[in-house]
Amino acid sequence: MKITPSYSVAFKGGYEAIKRTTAIYNESVRYLTDVVQQNWADIEKIEKPKFRMAHVEKLIHETADNKPLYDFDTRFPKFPSYFRRSAINSAIGIVSAYMSAIDNWVTDECKGAMPKMDTAVHQMPCFYHGNCFRNMTDDTAEIKVFRNNDWVWQKVRLNHSDLKYLKKK
């Protein structure tokens, strides 16, 4: 297993675009949670997370060789691929946790209230370096955000110590 470290960075400025981006990301996770739940019988049979994600992506994303069953691309036009894949994995995790809770509830002879799926998604998308985060210079960087009905690069200011750490790692 490969362990990848993560690091939280505080952005200075650009809050409105980040709020819109986060809202769209969370809306996509809610949408994908429904898709994953409807197709859980097939998805749970797939052992490797990478292949689960690829299976769901084929259900929602149109390519030259693939016609999707769901209208994700219409509902979330030009959605960046790294955000899409991150949202898919989040949705798979939410449904997997819910189905596991249901199984445990049934094993425990249905004692207590039936588990409910967590539909109140409050997640921050991950800005992967190079794909959603780039050009770190002079205490600034560019991040991919949704602004003016398009996905664009927006410059944000960072703490000098955060930028120094990101460049080092």
Secondary structure, DSSP 8 states (H G I E B T S, - for coil): ----------EES-HHHHHHHHHHHHHHHHHHHHHHHHTHHHHTT--SHHHHHHHHHHHH--BTTB--SS-HHHHSTT--HHHHHHHHHHHHHHHHHHHHHHHHHHHTTT-SS---------------BTTTEEEEETTEEEEEEEETTEEEEEEEEE-HHHHHHHHH-
